[in-house]
Amino acid sequence: MFIHLWFLQSDRFIPNRSSMDFDMAHYLLTEGRKKEKENSSMRSPSKEAYRKCLAETLLNNQTRILAFKSKPFTSTQGMIFNEVCSDTSASHLPKSSAKPHRCIPQSAERTLDAPDLIDDYYLNLLDWGSNNVLSIALENTVYLWDALDGSTSELLSVEEETGPVTSVSWAPDGRHIAVGLNNSEVQLWDSASTRLLRTLHSRHRSRVGALAWNNHILTTGGMDGLIVNNDVRVRSNVIETYRGHQEEVCGLKWSSSGRHLASGGNDNLINIWDRSSSGGPNQWLHRFENHTAAVKALAWCPFQSNLLASGGGGGDRCIKFWNTQTGACLNSVDTGSQVCALLWNKKERELLSSHGFAQNQLTLWKYPSMVKVAELTGHTSRVLFMAQSPDGCTVASASGDETLKFWNIFGTPEPPKPVSKVSANVGPFTSVSRIR
């Protein structure tokens, strides 16, 4: 017989009628009264034999109701067991397969000042590299914040006629970083030596507000609606140009396979591009027109490769889910406010969104039910940018209120794995350090 036992931090016992044996209980209660009236020496042998037989049949040789056969669990253990055997001995209890309840702090772990952070929905001014260093652009300057020791350093500062900085994005190697500028330039920097490696000669005619890496390919999106693929290993860096947006490209994300690129624009469109397609630079794989405002927030699902989440601006306020294999819209959820950024939990089926007016909050959703798990408030202006730590546990959020907050949303980090020495110096910049 299986029952549900709940060990709570309380001294109350709440009976479960479905798990009670009322015949057994009745026998023990009535038999106890008989023992007070009768002396065992006065019983006849036939009555004694009948009593023993009845006890074995009804009680299965049990002698106490609701009794632990060993020391009960203390309240400090706070454990919940599902489908536990009726024998509650600790040696017989199976190990619980249920994950412990995750506590999500309602306030930020740390808050840093971010003066001169540009309050512009269409830019991308925050990124967290695989080296555990956060980059943030504050007007004309890019700063680096090392999560290991909390130190801050300045990477670069551009002239007034060149800036401001409109986008930043770490390369996969965690050492090199791309910086988009208001004058249409894209610079590549070595963060270890704080040295400018090269300036890409792109085809953009205005500011570059979106960047995305695909191994050695750097994809740039401009206010002119162009999307350009740049091979950073070669001198003639432009290898492909996509023309699918009529207004500014503000969102770019490559799928984990590196085959599909999702682009979002101020024309309310999402285009899915296939690098292996021979359809030409103007032929998208899918075009999604369901949003009614600019689409900046894009996030590929880590546990389902053909699932894309997108978020619309203030006139739309919806999070939508797309099957990029069939082109179908799977679901649409009205969040009630501008969707500025989206991040998937790498360990659980959860999605985090950041928002503008009126609460300027971060909302954690359970997927696919889209039930709200938590709402985190603290910013006083729209939360324009989010970035996730390399271990997937911490989220940094930057807001128009000129603060940078760190939230422990996605759990406790796993123990670090040993790093292979063979791959330490391998990266997309192996052959471009001298290119100007």
N, C-alpha and C positions, 0 to 999 in steps of 0.2 A: 504494500500500500504506500502510495506517495502522497505527501502533504506539502503545503507551503509553510515554512517557518520564517517568521520575520523577527530578527533580533534587533530591537530598537533600544535607544538610550532612554529607557523609562522603566519604572517599577510596576507598570500595569500589565496584566495578562488579558488579552482579548481573545476569547475562545472562538474557534472555528467549528461551527456545528457540522459542516460537511465532513470533518475529519474525526468526529467523536463516535465512539461505540457505546450507545446508550444501554444496550443489554449488559455490557460489561460493567458500566457505571452502576446500574441498578443492582446488579448482583453484589458488588462490593459494599454498597451502602446497606443493603438489607442483611447481608451476611455479618456485617460488623455489629448490628444490633442483636442478632441472634447470639453472637459470641458473648455478649454481656449477660444474656439471660440463661444461657446453657453452659454447663460445664462439660468440657470435652470427654471427661471420664464417664458421663452419664449417657453419651450417645451410643446408639446401637451400632454394631459393625456395619450393618447395611446402610444406615444413614451416613456414616463416615465415608464409606466407599462411594456413595452417590455424590457427596460433597466434593471429593477429590476429582471424580470424573467430570462434574460440572465445571469445576475450576479449570481443568485442562482444556475443556472444549471452548468455554467462553473467553477465558483470559489468556489462553496460550501461555500459561504459567507466569503471567505478570501479576505483580502484587500491589502496585501503586498506580494511581491515575495521575497523568500529567507530571511524571517524575523524570528527571534526568538520570541517565545511567552513569554519567560521569560528571565532573564539575562543569556547570553551565558556562557558556560564553559570557565574558564580562562585557559591560557596556562600552568599554574602551575599544573593543574590537569593531563594533559598528558594522557587522557583516550582514549581508542579505543572501540567503540561500534559496534557490528555486529548485523544485522537484527533489527535495531531500528525503532520504529513506526514513521510515517511521522510527527506526532505531537511531537515536540522536547522539550516540557515542561519537566523540570526535574522531576516533580511529575509523569509523564507518562513513563519515561525511565526505562526499566527493569534493574536490577542489572546485571552487566557483569559476565558471567560465565567463561570467559577466564582468565587463570592464568597470573599474571603480568610477564613481560619479566624478565628473570633471567640474571643478569650481572655476567659474569665470569671474575674475575681479571686475568690479563695476567702476573702478577708477584706474587711470593710467599709472603705470609703474614709474614713469619718469616724464617730465615735461621740460623741453628746451626752448629757448627763445629762437625765433627765426625772423629777425627784422628784415623788412624789405622783400618779403616773399610776395611775388606778384599774384594778385587775386584774379586769375584768368582761367576760366574753365577749360579752354582749348589747349593749354600747355601741359607738359609732363616734366615736372621739376624735381622728382624724387625717385631714387632707385637704390636698392640694397644688393650689393655684389656678393658673389660666392666667397669672397675673402672676408666676409662679415664686416665690411665697411660700407657705411651709408653715404650716399652723395646727395646733396641738395643745392639747388641753384637759388641764390638770393640776389635778385636783380642782375648785376653784371659779374657776380663772383660765384664760383662753385666751391663749396666746402665739403670736406670729408670728415665723417665722424666714425671713429673706430669703436665698435661695440665691445671689443675685448677689454680695453682699458679706459674707454670713455673720453679719449683725447680727440681734439678737433684741430684740423689743419686746413689751410687754404690751398686749393689745387691750382686755380687760375683766376684771373680777373681780366676782363676785356674792356676795350675803350667804349666810350659812350656811343660813337657812331657805328660800332659793330654790334653792341648789345641792344637789349638785354639777352641773357641766356634764356632760351625758350624750351630746351629739352636736355635731359641727361639719361644715359643708359650704359650700364656696365657690360663689357664683353663677357662671354662665358668663362674666360680664364680668371676673372676677378682682379686683373691687374690693369687692364686697359679700359678706357672709358670714352664714349662718344658724347660730344657736346654740340647741340644744335643752337644756332644763333639767329637773331632777328634779321640779319642782313643776308640770309639764305645760305651761309656757310655752315659746314659741319667739320669740327675739329676732332682729331684722335689724340688722346693724351696717355702717357705712361704715368700711372699714379705712384709707382715706386720711386721714380726719379723726378717726378713733377715736370716732365718734359713734353713739349708738343712734338708729336711724331709727324703729323702731316695734316694738311687741310684738303678735304675732298672737294674735287671740282664737280659739283652736282649740276643738275639741270633746273634746279629750283630758282624761281624768280622772287620769292618772298620768304618770310620766316619759316623755319623748320621746327614744328611743334611736336612731332611724333617720331620716335626711333624704336627699332626692334632688331635684335640680333638673331641670326640663324647660322650658327657656327662662324665661318669667316665672311658671311654675307651680312652687311649692315643695310637695313631698309630704312629709308627716310620718307616722311610724309610732310608735305608743305601746305602753306596757306593757298598756294596756287592750284591745289587739288591733285598734284602729281604724287606718285609713289615711285621711288627709285631704289633699285637693288644695286648695292655697291660691293664689289669684291675688294676687300682691303689689302689683299696680298699683291695686287698688281697696280701698275702706274695708271693705266686707263681703267679707272675703278667702276664706271657705270656699265652694267651688263644687261639690265632690263629696266624698262619704264612702264608702269601701269597707269592707264588713264581711265578712271571709272567714277571719279567724283567731280562734281561741278563747283564745290566749295571746299573749304579747308579740311584737310585730313587731320583729325585730332586723336584717333585711336588706331594702333597697330599692334597685332599680336600674332606670332608664329605658333603653329601647333607643335606639340612635342616631337612629332616625327620630322618636322622641318619641311613637310610637303605643302601644307596649306597655310596661307596668310589671310587673316581677317583684318579688314580695314573699316573704320567708321569715320563718318564725316559730318560736317555742319549742314549737309544736304539731307540729313536724316537717314542716310543709306548705310547698309552694311554690305560689303562685297567680300566674297570668298575667292581667293586666287589659288590656282594649282600650278606649282612650278614645273611639274612634269607634263603639263598640257601643251599641245602644239597649236592652240587656238589663237595665239598672238597676244600682244601686250594689252589689248583693249577687250579681251574676251574673259570675263570672270566666270567662275564655275557656278556660283549662285549669287543672286542679288536679293537682299531682304529689304522690303520697303514698309514694314509694319510700324516702325517707330515714327512718332510725330514730332520729334525734336532731335537735336544733335546727338550723335552716338560716339561717346568717348570711351566709356567703360566696356572693356572686352576681356573675357577670361575663358581660356580653354580648360575643360575639365580634366583633372589628372587621372581619373579612374575610368573614363570613357572617352576615347580619343576623338570621336566624331561629335562630341557635345560641346557647344559654345554658349556661354552666357553673355548677354549684352544689357546695357543699361542706358536709358534715354534721359535727356536733359529736362529742364523745368517744365516744358510744355508736354512732356510725355510721362515721365515719372515711373516708367515700368521696367521691370526686369523680365527679359524674355529668354527662352531656351530654344536652341536650334539644333536639329539634326543636319549636320553639314554633308552627310552622305546623300540624303534624300531631299534636303532643302525644306523640310517641314518645320513649322513652328510648334514646339511641343507644349509650351505653357507660357502664360503671360501673367505677371503679378503687379498690381498697382501698389507701389510703395508709399505713395502720398507725398513724395518730395523728389527733387532733382537727384538723379543717380550719378555720382561723380567717379566712382571707382569700384571695381569688383575683384575679390580674391577668393580662390578656393582653398579650403582646408586640405592639406596634403595627406592627412591621416584619417579623416572622417568625411562622411558625405554631408558637408556643410559649405555654405557660401557666405562670405562677408561682403557687405555693401557699405559704402560711405555716402553721405547725403548732404544736401544743402538745406535751405529754409524748409520747415520752420524749426526743427529740433537740432539740425547740424550734427546728426548722430551717426554712429556705426551700428549696423544691424546684422546680427548673425542669424542665418536661416538654416533650417534642416531641409536637406534635399532628399527626395523630390516633393515632399509634402508642402514645403515652403512655410512651415510653422516657425514663428519667431522663437529663437532660443534665448537671445539676449539683445538688449539695446544699451549701448554705451554712449553716455553723454559727457560733455566736458568742454568741447569746443564751442566758441561763441560765434563762429562764422562757418560757412560751408566747408566741409572736409573735402578738399579738392583732390588730394593725392594720397595714395597708400602704397606701402612696400612691405614685403614679407622677408623675414630673416632667412638665412640659408637652411637652418634646421626646421623651418616651417612653423615655429611656435609663436614668435613675436611679430606684431604688426606695428609699423610706424605710420602715423597719419599726420599730414601737414594741412594747415587750414589758413583761410584768409585772415584769421585772428593773429597771424604771425607767431604761431606756436607749433612745435613738433612734439607729438606725444607717442609714447610707446605702451602698447597694450599686450598683456599676456593672455591671448585669446585662444590659441590653438593647442594648449597643453604644455607638458614638460618635455624638454629636449631629450633625445636618446643619447646614450654614450657615444662619443665620437669614434668613428672607424679609422683604422690606420691608413695613412695616405701613402699611395704608391710613389716611390722615388722616381720611377721611370717616366711618369706623366707630369712631373713637377714643372718641367720647362717646355711642355708642349702646349701650343696655343695658336690662334689664328694670326698672331703678329710675328711669328718666327721670321718671316722674310720681308717685313715692311718697316723695320725700325729705322732704316735710313732713307725711306721715301719721303720726299717733300712735296 
